[in-house]
Amino acid sequence: MDKHFEIPNNSFTLSFDGMADLLGIHPSELLKLEHSALQAIHNTEGDISEFIMYISPSNDSKVLKKIKIDKHNHVRFAPEEIYVRC
């Protein structure tokens, strides 16, 4: 697929397949996934410390079980996990 995930306020994009790989799901499951935009979180020095995305709890339970979601329905990624897939 040629779809990409834009990362607001950043000069790079994440491939659709790269995002599916990060989440541990198939690209066809990602197409149906209800989620927020991928957001960069900055530390006090202004560097990106992590990326987060909200995943709606109303998604298919089988898909949700494949994704490492925290108790607030967010998935978190280290910057390196994102950069290697861009």
PyMOL CGO cylinders between C-alpha atoms (Angstrom):
from pymol import cmd
from pymol.cgo import CYLINDER

trace = [
    CYLINDER, 0.00, 0.00, 0.00, 1.13, 3.54, -0.58, 0.3, 1, 1, 1, 1, 1, 1,
    CYLINDER, 1.13, 3.54, -0.58, -0.80, 5.11, 2.30, 0.3, 1, 1, 1, 1, 1, 1,
    CYLINDER, -0.80, 5.11, 2.30, 1.31, 6.94, 4.88, 0.3, 1, 1, 1, 1, 1, 1,
    CYLINDER, 1.31, 6.94, 4.88, 0.79, 8.22, 8.39, 0.3, 1, 1, 1, 1, 1, 1,
    CYLINDER, 0.79, 8.22, 8.39, 1.62, 11.89, 8.71, 0.3, 1, 1, 1, 1, 1, 1,
    CYLINDER, 1.62, 11.89, 8.71, 3.19, 12.82, 12.00, 0.3, 1, 1, 1, 1, 1, 1,
    CYLINDER, 3.19, 12.82, 12.00, 2.01, 16.35, 12.87, 0.3, 1, 1, 1, 1, 1, 1,
    CYLINDER, 2.01, 16.35, 12.87, 4.75, 18.99, 13.21, 0.3, 1, 1, 1, 1, 1, 1,
    CYLINDER, 4.75, 18.99, 13.21, 7.42, 16.62, 11.87, 0.3, 1, 1, 1, 1, 1, 1,
    CYLINDER, 7.42, 16.62, 11.87, 9.06, 16.45, 8.46, 0.3, 1, 1, 1, 1, 1, 1,
    CYLINDER, 9.06, 16.45, 8.46, 8.66, 12.70, 7.95, 0.3, 1, 1, 1, 1, 1, 1,
    CYLINDER, 8.66, 12.70, 7.95, 5.91, 10.17, 7.45, 0.3, 1, 1, 1, 1, 1, 1,
    CYLINDER, 5.91, 10.17, 7.45, 5.49, 6.58, 8.54, 0.3, 1, 1, 1, 1, 1, 1,
    CYLINDER, 5.49, 6.58, 8.54, 4.49, 4.01, 5.94, 0.3, 1, 1, 1, 1, 1, 1,
    CYLINDER, 4.49, 4.01, 5.94, 1.16, 2.27, 6.35, 0.3, 1, 1, 1, 1, 1, 1,
    CYLINDER, 1.16, 2.27, 6.35, 2.84, -1.14, 6.49, 0.3, 1, 1, 1, 1, 1, 1,
    CYLINDER, 2.84, -1.14, 6.49, 5.36, 0.24, 9.00, 0.3, 1, 1, 1, 1, 1, 1,
    CYLINDER, 5.36, 0.24, 9.00, 2.55, 1.35, 11.29, 0.3, 1, 1, 1, 1, 1, 1,
    CYLINDER, 2.55, 1.35, 11.29, 0.82, -2.02, 11.03, 0.3, 1, 1, 1, 1, 1, 1,
    CYLINDER, 0.82, -2.02, 11.03, 4.14, -3.69, 11.88, 0.3, 1, 1, 1, 1, 1, 1,
    CYLINDER, 4.14, -3.69, 11.88, 4.62, -1.43, 14.92, 0.3, 1, 1, 1, 1, 1, 1,
    CYLINDER, 4.62, -1.43, 14.92, 1.16, -2.28, 16.20, 0.3, 1, 1, 1, 1, 1, 1,
    CYLINDER, 1.16, -2.28, 16.20, 1.62, -5.99, 15.54, 0.3, 1, 1, 1, 1, 1, 1,
    CYLINDER, 1.62, -5.99, 15.54, -1.41, -6.25, 13.29, 0.3, 1, 1, 1, 1, 1, 1,
    CYLINDER, -1.41, -6.25, 13.29, -2.06, -6.94, 9.61, 0.3, 1, 1, 1, 1, 1, 1,
    CYLINDER, -2.06, -6.94, 9.61, -2.48, -3.91, 7.30, 0.3, 1, 1, 1, 1, 1, 1,
    CYLINDER, -2.48, -3.91, 7.30, -6.09, -4.95, 6.60, 0.3, 1, 1, 1, 1, 1, 1,
    CYLINDER, -6.09, -4.95, 6.60, -6.77, -4.72, 10.36, 0.3, 1, 1, 1, 1, 1, 1,
    CYLINDER, -6.77, -4.72, 10.36, -5.17, -1.28, 10.47, 0.3, 1, 1, 1, 1, 1, 1,
    CYLINDER, -5.17, -1.28, 10.47, -7.56, -0.09, 7.77, 0.3, 1, 1, 1, 1, 1, 1,
    CYLINDER, -7.56, -0.09, 7.77, -10.47, -0.76, 10.12, 0.3, 1, 1, 1, 1, 1, 1,
    CYLINDER, -10.47, -0.76, 10.12, -8.79, 0.47, 13.31, 0.3, 1, 1, 1, 1, 1, 1,
    CYLINDER, -8.79, 0.47, 13.31, -10.25, 3.52, 15.03, 0.3, 1, 1, 1, 1, 1, 1,
    CYLINDER, -10.25, 3.52, 15.03, -7.37, 5.59, 16.43, 0.3, 1, 1, 1, 1, 1, 1,
    CYLINDER, -7.37, 5.59, 16.43, -6.01, 9.08, 16.87, 0.3, 1, 1, 1, 1, 1, 1,
    CYLINDER, -6.01, 9.08, 16.87, -3.13, 10.58, 14.96, 0.3, 1, 1, 1, 1, 1, 1,
    CYLINDER, -3.13, 10.58, 14.96, 0.37, 9.50, 15.96, 0.3, 1, 1, 1, 1, 1, 1,
    CYLINDER, 0.37, 9.50, 15.96, 1.72, 12.28, 18.18, 0.3, 1, 1, 1, 1, 1, 1,
    CYLINDER, 1.72, 12.28, 18.18, 5.28, 13.16, 19.09, 0.3, 1, 1, 1, 1, 1, 1,
    CYLINDER, 5.28, 13.16, 19.09, 5.90, 13.90, 22.77, 0.3, 1, 1, 1, 1, 1, 1,
    CYLINDER, 5.90, 13.90, 22.77, 8.84, 16.22, 23.51, 0.3, 1, 1, 1, 1, 1, 1,
    CYLINDER, 8.84, 16.22, 23.51, 11.04, 16.37, 26.60, 0.3, 1, 1, 1, 1, 1, 1,
    CYLINDER, 11.04, 16.37, 26.60, 12.11, 19.61, 28.30, 0.3, 1, 1, 1, 1, 1, 1,
    CYLINDER, 12.11, 19.61, 28.30, 15.02, 20.00, 25.87, 0.3, 1, 1, 1, 1, 1, 1,
    CYLINDER, 15.02, 20.00, 25.87, 12.62, 19.87, 22.92, 0.3, 1, 1, 1, 1, 1, 1,
    CYLINDER, 12.62, 19.87, 22.92, 13.71, 16.44, 21.71, 0.3, 1, 1, 1, 1, 1, 1,
    CYLINDER, 13.71, 16.44, 21.71, 11.14, 13.77, 20.90, 0.3, 1, 1, 1, 1, 1, 1,
    CYLINDER, 11.14, 13.77, 20.90, 11.03, 11.36, 23.83, 0.3, 1, 1, 1, 1, 1, 1,
    CYLINDER, 11.03, 11.36, 23.83, 8.23, 9.12, 22.57, 0.3, 1, 1, 1, 1, 1, 1,
    CYLINDER, 8.23, 9.12, 22.57, 5.33, 8.80, 20.17, 0.3, 1, 1, 1, 1, 1, 1,
    CYLINDER, 5.33, 8.80, 20.17, 1.80, 7.97, 21.31, 0.3, 1, 1, 1, 1, 1, 1,
    CYLINDER, 1.80, 7.97, 21.31, -1.47, 7.04, 19.65, 0.3, 1, 1, 1, 1, 1, 1,
    CYLINDER, -1.47, 7.04, 19.65, -4.90, 6.57, 21.20, 0.3, 1, 1, 1, 1, 1, 1,
    CYLINDER, -4.90, 6.57, 21.20, -6.68, 3.36, 20.21, 0.3, 1, 1, 1, 1, 1, 1,
    CYLINDER, -6.68, 3.36, 20.21, -10.47, 3.30, 20.60, 0.3, 1, 1, 1, 1, 1, 1,
    CYLINDER, -10.47, 3.30, 20.60, -11.73, 0.53, 22.89, 0.3, 1, 1, 1, 1, 1, 1,
    CYLINDER, -11.73, 0.53, 22.89, -14.65, 0.04, 20.47, 0.3, 1, 1, 1, 1, 1, 1,
    CYLINDER, -14.65, 0.04, 20.47, -12.37, -1.77, 17.99, 0.3, 1, 1, 1, 1, 1, 1,
    CYLINDER, -12.37, -1.77, 17.99, -12.63, -5.52, 17.39, 0.3, 1, 1, 1, 1, 1, 1,
    CYLINDER, -12.63, -5.52, 17.39, -11.51, -7.28, 20.59, 0.3, 1, 1, 1, 1, 1, 1,
    CYLINDER, -11.51, -7.28, 20.59, -9.39, -9.78, 18.63, 0.3, 1, 1, 1, 1, 1, 1,
    CYLINDER, -9.39, -9.78, 18.63, -7.41, -6.92, 17.10, 0.3, 1, 1, 1, 1, 1, 1,
    CYLINDER, -7.41, -6.92, 17.10, -7.11, -5.08, 20.43, 0.3, 1, 1, 1, 1, 1, 1,
    CYLINDER, -7.11, -5.08, 20.43, -5.56, -8.18, 22.04, 0.3, 1, 1, 1, 1, 1, 1,
    CYLINDER, -5.56, -8.18, 22.04, -2.72, -8.03, 19.47, 0.3, 1, 1, 1, 1, 1, 1,
    CYLINDER, -2.72, -8.03, 19.47, -1.83, -4.43, 20.32, 0.3, 1, 1, 1, 1, 1, 1,
    CYLINDER, -1.83, -4.43, 20.32, 0.15, -3.43, 23.43, 0.3, 1, 1, 1, 1, 1, 1,
    CYLINDER, 0.15, -3.43, 23.43, -2.25, -0.85, 24.82, 0.3, 1, 1, 1, 1, 1, 1,
    CYLINDER, -2.25, -0.85, 24.82, -1.75, 0.84, 28.19, 0.3, 1, 1, 1, 1, 1, 1,
    CYLINDER, -1.75, 0.84, 28.19, -4.55, 1.36, 30.71, 0.3, 1, 1, 1, 1, 1, 1,
    CYLINDER, -4.55, 1.36, 30.71, -5.43, 4.69, 29.07, 0.3, 1, 1, 1, 1, 1, 1,
    CYLINDER, -5.43, 4.69, 29.07, -5.86, 3.06, 25.63, 0.3, 1, 1, 1, 1, 1, 1,
    CYLINDER, -5.86, 3.06, 25.63, -2.59, 4.48, 24.29, 0.3, 1, 1, 1, 1, 1, 1,
    CYLINDER, -2.59, 4.48, 24.29, 0.23, 2.75, 22.50, 0.3, 1, 1, 1, 1, 1, 1,
    CYLINDER, 0.23, 2.75, 22.50, 3.69, 4.20, 23.01, 0.3, 1, 1, 1, 1, 1, 1,
    CYLINDER, 3.69, 4.20, 23.01, 6.75, 3.94, 20.83, 0.3, 1, 1, 1, 1, 1, 1,
    CYLINDER, 6.75, 3.94, 20.83, 10.37, 4.95, 21.29, 0.3, 1, 1, 1, 1, 1, 1,
    CYLINDER, 10.37, 4.95, 21.29, 11.57, 7.35, 18.58, 0.3, 1, 1, 1, 1, 1, 1,
    CYLINDER, 11.57, 7.35, 18.58, 13.92, 4.69, 17.21, 0.3, 1, 1, 1, 1, 1, 1,
    CYLINDER, 13.92, 4.69, 17.21, 10.98, 2.35, 16.59, 0.3, 1, 1, 1, 1, 1, 1,
    CYLINDER, 10.98, 2.35, 16.59, 9.40, 5.00, 14.38, 0.3, 1, 1, 1, 1, 1, 1,
    CYLINDER, 9.40, 5.00, 14.38, 12.51, 6.26, 12.59, 0.3, 1, 1, 1, 1, 1, 1,
    CYLINDER, 12.51, 6.26, 12.59, 13.60, 2.83, 11.32, 0.3, 1, 1, 1, 1, 1, 1,
    CYLINDER, 13.60, 2.83, 11.32, 10.22, 2.43, 9.59, 0.3, 1, 1, 1, 1, 1, 1,
    CYLINDER, 10.22, 2.43, 9.59, 10.10, 5.83, 7.88, 0.3, 1, 1, 1, 1, 1, 1,
]
cmd.load_cgo(trace, "trace")
